[in-house]
Amino acid sequence: MPLGWIALVAAVAAASWALWERRRRRTHAMPGGLCADIALPHQAEFELYHNALSLCSKKTRLCLAELGIEYRAHHVHLIETGAYETLGRDFLRVNPAGTVPVLVHRGHPVYESHEQIRYAAEHAPASAPSLVPEDPAARAEMQVWVDRASTVGDDPIANARESAGNAAPGLTVPLFAAMIDDIAVRRILEGLLFHRLKIRPLLFLLLKATGLHRLHRNGRVVAVIGRCGRAMHRHLDALEEQLEKTGGPWILGDGFTLADVSWAVILERLREGDSLHVFTGGGARPGVTAYWERLQARPSYRAAIVDHGHPTIERGIRRLRAAKDADPALRAALEEF
């Protein structure tokens, strides 16, 4: 058979496979909170589909650790940690939106981490510590701080000014660029076929093509990092003021709440992305610095964060730090905002 015909047959076969798979991997947004009408196979009262890098997964794990809720864990890869398992047919039965984390309680999924931590606090054992104040005014204040740390929307960076959770993804771009070195292009291309938000696999392809060492030459990427960095400065200024006002040790004062669960993972993400020193170095924001030290000292930090490390993340962190040490221009582009 001539090579032209072989190529044509291969192209038709590939296109047919892609169409067949797309029909079986349809994705769509899901409402936050409990979906009692969905029943999933389960082996434990609580199960958690999560990822080591996912900011929102860290938040839900931390909450469960604080409450002492045991759960069956299912680690699901994102492209950053190796593959688009979130776009596999098995996982899309758990969450048609193709996102983690998913908390499953008695077979019913709870979507969106800010809803999951509230749900977990409401359904924790009687012996669990209370992470929600009884006083309505304090509870409302807690929710303000939970919201300000939440990552919401399909394009969170567009709302970086509204929450630290939406500013964090932009500041994670350099870490993504460092981690993507370990990921094959063919893995990323799967996202172009099946991810409902094509901008995300396109971003990873851009980072793969640009490379960490040339990242500072991409004006659009640097502009996004700068915008998110300036927003994070404002959010951390507000946190510093709140800690000074209440006297700490926690956001609402004496009681550790869901607000602290939410902000712990924001500070952890800044640590991972090698930018925490930008916001707290040189004696800046001493209240936030001391607050972060208290958070790391809690047993839940080890159980939910340290014990869920991943080699791809650790390699990415080392590469990012080494690249900035080697190139002052790169460091300036990623840190001076």
C-alpha positions as CSV (number, residue, x, y, z in Angstrom):
1,M,0.0,0.0,0.0
2,P,1.4,3.5,-0.9
3,L,2.6,5.6,2.0
4,G,-0.1,8.2,1.2
5,W,-2.8,5.7,1.7
6,I,-1.3,4.4,4.9
7,A,-1.1,8.0,6.2
8,L,-4.8,8.6,5.2
9,V,-6.0,5.4,6.9
10,A,-4.0,6.3,10.1
11,A,-5.5,9.8,10.1
12,V,-9.0,8.5,9.7
13,A,-8.5,5.9,12.4
14,A,-7.1,8.5,14.8
15,A,-10.0,10.9,14.1
16,S,-12.5,8.1,14.6
17,W,-11.0,7.2,17.9
18,A,-11.0,10.8,19.0
19,L,-14.7,11.2,18.2
20,W,-15.5,7.9,19.8
21,E,-13.7,8.9,23.0
22,R,-15.1,12.4,23.1
23,R,-18.7,11.0,23.1
24,R,-17.7,9.0,26.2
25,R,-15.8,11.7,27.9
26,R,-18.3,14.5,27.8
27,T,-17.6,17.1,30.5
28,H,-19.7,19.8,32.0
29,A,-19.8,22.1,35.1
30,M,-21.3,20.7,38.3
31,P,-23.0,22.7,41.0
32,G,-21.1,23.0,44.3
33,G,-22.3,21.2,47.4
34,L,-23.9,17.8,48.0
35,C,-25.4,16.0,45.0
36,A,-27.7,13.6,46.8
37,D,-29.2,12.4,43.5
38,I,-25.9,10.9,42.4
39,A,-24.9,7.5,43.9
40,L,-21.3,6.3,43.5
41,P,-19.7,3.0,44.4
42,H,-17.9,3.4,47.8
43,Q,-16.2,1.3,50.5
44,A,-16.0,3.9,53.3
45,E,-18.3,6.5,54.8
46,F,-16.0,9.2,53.6
47,E,-13.9,8.9,50.4
48,L,-11.8,11.6,48.8
49,Y,-10.7,11.9,45.2
50,H,-7.7,14.4,45.4
51,N,-4.4,15.4,43.9
52,A,-1.1,16.1,45.7
53,L,-0.6,19.5,44.0
54,S,-4.2,20.7,43.8
55,L,-4.7,23.7,46.1
56,C,-8.3,22.8,46.8
57,S,-7.4,19.2,47.5
58,K,-5.0,20.4,50.2
59,K,-7.8,22.4,51.7
60,T,-10.2,19.5,52.0
61,R,-7.5,17.1,53.3
62,L,-6.5,19.7,55.9
63,C,-10.1,20.1,57.1
64,L,-10.6,16.3,57.3
65,A,-7.4,16.1,59.3
66,E,-8.4,18.8,61.7
67,L,-11.8,17.1,62.2
68,G,-10.3,13.7,62.7
69,I,-12.4,12.2,59.9
70,E,-10.9,9.1,58.4
71,Y,-11.4,8.6,54.7
72,R,-10.5,6.3,51.8
73,A,-8.1,8.2,49.5
74,H,-8.0,8.1,45.7
75,H,-5.1,10.0,44.3
76,V,-6.1,11.3,40.8
77,H,-3.3,12.7,38.5
78,L,-3.6,16.1,37.0
79,I,-1.4,16.8,34.0
80,E,1.0,18.6,36.3
81,T,1.7,15.4,38.2
82,G,1.8,13.1,35.2
83,A,-1.4,12.7,33.3
84,Y,-5.0,13.8,32.7
85,E,-6.6,11.1,34.9
86,T,-9.3,13.7,35.7
87,L,-10.4,13.3,32.0
88,G,-10.6,9.5,32.1
89,R,-13.9,7.8,31.8
90,D,-13.8,6.3,35.2
91,F,-13.2,9.6,37.0
92,L,-15.8,11.5,34.9
93,R,-18.4,9.2,36.4
94,V,-17.3,10.6,39.8
95,N,-17.2,14.2,38.6
96,P,-18.3,15.1,35.1
97,A,-16.6,18.5,35.5
98,G,-13.2,16.7,35.5
99,T,-11.9,18.5,38.6
100,V,-10.6,17.5,42.0
101,P,-11.2,17.3,44.9
102,V,-14.4,15.3,45.2
103,L,-15.6,14.4,48.7
104,V,-17.9,11.4,48.7
105,H,-20.1,10.8,51.8
106,R,-22.0,7.6,51.9
107,G,-21.8,7.4,48.1
108,H,-23.0,10.9,47.4
109,P,-20.4,13.4,46.0
110,V,-19.8,16.9,47.4
111,Y,-18.3,19.3,44.8
112,E,-16.1,22.4,45.4
113,S,-13.6,22.5,48.3
114,H,-15.2,25.5,50.0
115,E,-18.5,23.5,50.1
116,Q,-16.7,20.3,51.1
117,I,-15.1,21.9,54.2
118,R,-18.4,23.3,55.4
119,Y,-20.1,19.9,54.7
120,A,-17.4,18.0,56.6
121,A,-17.7,20.4,59.6
122,E,-21.4,19.8,59.7
123,H,-21.1,16.0,59.4
124,A,-18.1,15.4,61.7
125,P,-18.2,13.0,64.6
126,A,-19.5,14.5,67.9
127,S,-16.0,14.2,69.3
128,A,-14.5,16.4,66.6
129,P,-13.4,20.0,67.4
130,S,-15.8,22.7,66.2
131,L,-14.4,24.6,63.2
132,V,-17.4,26.9,62.9
133,P,-18.3,29.5,65.6
134,E,-21.7,29.3,67.2
135,D,-22.1,33.0,67.3
136,P,-23.8,34.2,64.1
137,A,-21.7,37.3,63.7
138,A,-18.5,35.3,64.1
139,R,-19.8,32.7,61.7
140,A,-20.5,35.4,59.1
141,E,-17.0,36.9,59.6
142,M,-15.5,33.4,59.2
143,Q,-17.3,33.0,55.9
144,V,-15.9,36.3,54.6
145,W,-12.4,34.9,55.1
146,V,-13.3,31.5,53.7
147,D,-14.6,33.3,50.6
148,R,-11.5,35.5,50.3
149,A,-9.3,32.4,50.2
150,S,-11.5,30.3,47.8
151,T,-10.7,29.5,44.2
152,V,-13.8,29.9,42.2
153,G,-14.8,30.2,38.5
154,D,-13.5,28.7,35.3
155,D,-11.0,31.6,34.9
156,P,-10.0,32.3,38.5
157,I,-7.1,34.6,37.5
158,A,-9.7,37.1,36.1
159,N,-10.9,37.6,39.7
160,A,-7.6,37.8,41.4
161,R,-8.6,41.0,43.2
162,E,-11.6,39.3,44.7
163,S,-9.8,36.5,46.5
164,A,-6.3,35.2,47.3
165,G,-7.5,31.8,46.0
166,N,-8.0,33.3,42.6
167,A,-4.6,35.1,42.8
168,A,-2.7,32.0,43.7
169,P,-3.0,30.2,40.3
170,G,-1.2,33.0,38.5
171,L,1.7,32.9,41.1
172,T,1.9,29.1,40.5
173,V,2.7,29.5,36.8
174,P,6.5,29.4,37.3
175,L,6.1,26.2,39.3
176,F,4.0,24.8,36.5
177,A,6.7,25.7,34.0
178,A,9.3,23.9,36.1
179,M,7.2,20.8,36.5
180,I,6.0,20.5,32.9
181,D,9.6,19.5,31.9
182,D,8.7,16.0,33.2
183,I,5.5,15.7,31.2
184,A,5.4,14.4,27.6
185,V,3.7,16.6,25.0
186,R,1.4,13.7,24.0
187,R,0.1,13.8,27.6
188,I,-0.8,17.5,27.3
189,L,-2.4,17.0,23.9
190,E,-5.0,14.8,25.5
191,G,-6.3,17.9,27.2
192,L,-6.9,19.6,23.9
193,L,-9.1,16.7,22.9
194,F,-11.1,16.2,26.1
195,H,-10.7,19.2,28.5
196,R,-13.8,21.5,28.5
197,L,-11.5,24.5,29.1
198,K,-9.1,24.4,26.2
199,I,-7.2,27.4,27.6
200,R,-5.6,25.2,30.2
201,P,-3.9,22.6,28.0
202,L,-2.9,25.5,25.7
203,L,-1.2,27.2,28.6
204,F,0.7,24.0,29.5
205,L,1.8,23.6,25.8
206,L,3.0,27.2,25.9
207,L,4.9,26.6,29.1
208,K,6.4,23.5,27.6
209,A,7.5,25.3,24.5
210,T,8.8,28.4,26.3
211,G,10.6,26.6,29.1
212,L,11.2,27.9,32.6
213,H,14.5,29.6,31.7
214,R,12.8,31.8,29.0
215,L,9.6,32.4,30.9
216,H,10.6,36.0,31.7
217,R,10.7,36.8,28.0
218,N,7.0,36.2,27.6
219,G,5.4,39.5,28.3
220,R,1.8,38.2,28.7
221,V,2.8,35.5,31.2
222,V,4.9,38.0,33.2
223,A,1.9,40.5,33.2
224,V,-0.4,37.8,34.6
225,I,2.1,36.9,37.4
226,G,2.5,40.6,38.2
227,R,-1.2,41.2,38.4
228,C,-1.7,38.2,40.7
229,G,1.2,39.2,42.8
230,R,-0.1,42.7,43.4
231,A,-3.5,41.3,44.2
232,M,-1.9,38.9,46.7
233,H,-0.1,41.8,48.4
234,R,-3.5,43.4,49.1
235,H,-5.0,40.1,50.4
236,L,-2.1,39.5,52.7
237,D,-2.2,43.2,53.9
238,A,-5.8,42.5,54.9
239,L,-4.8,39.3,56.7
240,E,-2.0,41.1,58.6
241,E,-4.5,43.7,59.7
242,Q,-7.0,41.1,60.8
243,L,-4.5,39.2,62.9
244,E,-3.4,42.4,64.5
245,K,-7.0,43.4,65.2
246,T,-7.9,40.1,66.8
247,G,-4.6,39.5,68.5
248,G,-4.5,36.0,67.0
249,P,-3.4,33.3,67.2
250,W,-6.0,32.6,64.5
251,I,-8.0,34.7,62.1
252,L,-11.0,35.1,64.4
253,G,-8.9,35.2,67.5
254,D,-8.7,32.2,69.9
255,G,-10.6,29.7,67.9
256,F,-9.2,27.8,64.9
257,T,-11.9,27.8,62.2
258,L,-12.6,27.0,58.5
259,A,-11.1,30.4,57.8
260,D,-7.7,29.2,59.0
261,V,-8.1,25.9,57.0
262,S,-8.6,28.0,53.9
263,W,-5.7,30.4,54.4
264,A,-3.2,27.7,55.4
265,V,-3.2,26.3,51.9
266,I,-2.8,29.7,50.3
267,L,0.4,30.2,52.3
268,E,1.5,26.7,51.5
269,R,1.0,27.4,47.8
270,L,3.2,30.5,48.1
271,R,5.8,28.3,49.8
272,E,5.6,25.8,47.0
273,G,5.9,28.4,44.3
274,D,8.9,30.0,46.0
275,S,7.3,33.3,46.4
276,L,6.4,33.4,50.1
277,H,9.6,35.3,50.9
278,V,8.3,38.0,48.5
279,F,5.4,38.7,50.8
280,T,6.9,38.0,54.2
281,G,10.7,38.5,53.8
282,G,12.7,41.3,55.4
283,G,10.3,41.6,58.3
284,A,7.3,42.4,56.2
285,R,4.0,41.2,57.6
286,P,5.3,39.8,60.9
287,G,1.8,38.8,61.9
288,V,1.4,36.6,58.8
289,T,4.9,35.1,59.3
290,A,4.1,34.1,62.9
291,Y,0.7,32.8,61.8
292,W,2.3,30.6,59.1
293,E,4.7,29.2,61.7
294,R,1.7,28.3,63.9
295,L,-0.1,26.6,61.0
296,Q,2.9,24.5,60.2
297,A,3.2,23.3,63.8
298,R,-0.3,21.8,63.8
299,P,-0.5,18.0,63.3
300,S,-2.9,18.5,60.5
301,Y,-0.3,20.2,58.4
302,R,1.9,17.1,58.4
303,A,-1.0,14.8,57.9
304,A,-2.6,16.7,55.0
305,I,0.3,18.5,53.3
306,V,3.7,17.0,54.2
307,D,2.6,13.4,54.0
308,H,1.1,14.0,50.6
309,G,4.3,15.2,48.8
310,H,5.0,14.2,45.2
311,P,8.4,13.8,43.5
312,T,7.3,15.8,40.5
313,I,6.4,18.7,42.7
314,E,9.6,18.5,44.7
315,R,11.7,18.4,41.5
316,G,9.8,21.4,40.2
317,I,10.4,23.4,43.3
318,R,14.2,22.7,43.1
319,R,14.3,23.6,39.4
320,L,12.5,26.9,40.0
321,R,14.8,27.9,42.8
322,A,17.9,27.0,40.9
323,A,16.7,28.8,37.8
324,K,16.1,32.0,39.7
325,D,19.4,31.8,41.5
326,A,21.1,31.4,38.1
327,D,19.4,34.3,36.4
328,P,18.7,37.6,38.1
329,A,16.5,38.7,35.2
330,L,14.2,35.7,35.7
331,R,14.0,36.3,39.4
332,A,13.2,40.0,38.9
333,A,10.4,39.2,36.4
334,L,8.9,36.6,38.7
335,E,9.2,38.5,42.0
336,E,9.1,42.2,41.4
337,F,5.5,43.2,41.3
